[in-house]
Amino acid sequence: SYINMDPGVYSTPYHPSYDVREIVTVEKLMENGLGPNGGMIRAAEIIEENMHIVSGKINSLNSDFILIDTPGQIELFLFRPMGPRLIEDIARYSQTVSVYIIDPTLASSSSGLAISLTLPLITRLRLKVPTVSVINKSDMPEISKVERFMENISNLGDEIAREDAGLITDLASRYIQLLNEFSKTMRIVKTSAKTGEGMNELYTLIHEALCECGDLM
Amino acid sequence: SYINMDPGVYSTPYHPSYDVREIVTVEKLMENGLGPNGGMIRAAEIIEENMHIVSGKINSLNSDFILIDTPGQIELFLFRPMGPRLIEDIARYSQTVSVYIIDPTLASSSSGLAISLTLPLITRLRLKVPTVSVINKSDMPEISKVERFMENISNLGDEIAREDAGLITDLASRYIQLLNEFSKTMRIVKTSAKTGEGMNELYTLIHEALCECGDLM
């Protein structure tokens, strides 16, 4: 089954078994005078207030796999109470894995890659469920630049050190070192929603993350 | 002078000397069929394409202080090319400091505080200018909980370890340790836009960050 959790989306490329827009849409809130940002924040609050309805509907679905499509803006789902509450509610009744999708256009600069490796770590800490990272759009030309960066991630710290001076340098290089270890633990998969590349590998990774026998996070 | 860089805001509580809505508004893009999220992303792209206009106008202002109000969604400014491009353009001609505003409602849970301490670090790495952190809304009751957390930040690692098992535990506690060091370096100031508390301290902190004599980042 597919679930849409984005109150701001206009149309989804799938037919959701449950759609959070049954509760609230950003469009409607904007008609009532809120701006796009205010509308999204208010929608997240309204969803959180009605979380028992959302998680009740999701938990009552009878499927082997449920794919939950979260809002494009990570802040809306991760930094506000909505996302953690939802995952807490559903992880109580079923095995739950979060899939963090890295955009190669962001990850193809040094600071962008640092962000791209930090966000799955934050996702892991915040949602408290195993987190799998994938780089999507592996059919795009940026991917080769990302791969070069990833291969020698410790250079990232050097690069930041070259650009910066002072206390940040030491901190940044230790930060990058930690992200490096983390990304090794995580084994990031390249996928393409367009060509289907990497989907089997992603499936295996999710399976391993669910299987509690391993050390995988 | 005040600058509004948020293409989605409906009204600002100040009179901007330059307003990015001269170039594009999310509202207009939504009238042309985009959703709120798509509209904000497209607006960020259009602003980036016209960055020379924006930075030209900002650089030509004749003020001692220029305050740039960035979009509420951090992703829009920090993760896309718009923000780094703007800061690069203006930091070439004037001393630039970023002020990261921590929301106490997010920072009053363990994972929320981890996020709240990570984001100024990411901001620093991404914008490559000194970054000062403030906790706003110090008049709110949540602030005492944040302070308790901050006082003994190493407990955060312990707390996450209690909740989780496996590889993440070790990584999380080292991550928290790093954030702890970072936040000590940063000296976070409590402020209240409502009562004016902490504004002098913030001013001092910004001054120190601009003064290159110190070790402050």
Interface residues (C-beta under 8 A of the other chain):
Chain A: D6 G8 V9 Y10 V26 E27 M30 G33 L34 G35 P36 N37 G38 G39 M40 I41 P71 G72 Q73 I74 E75 L78 F79 R80 P84 L106 S111 G112 A114 I115 T118 L121 I122 R124 L125 R126 K128 I160 E163 D164 G166 L167 I168 L171 A172 R174 Y175 L178 E181 F182 T185 D215 L216 M217
Chain B: D6 G8 V9 Y10 V26 E27 M30 G33 L34 G35 P36 N37 G38 G39 M40 I41 P71 G72 Q73 I74 E75 L78 F79 R80 P84 L106 S111 G112 A114 I115 T118 L121 I122 R124 L125 R126 K128 I160 E163 D164 G166 L167 I168 L171 A172 R174 Y175 L178 E181 F182 T185 D215 L216 M217
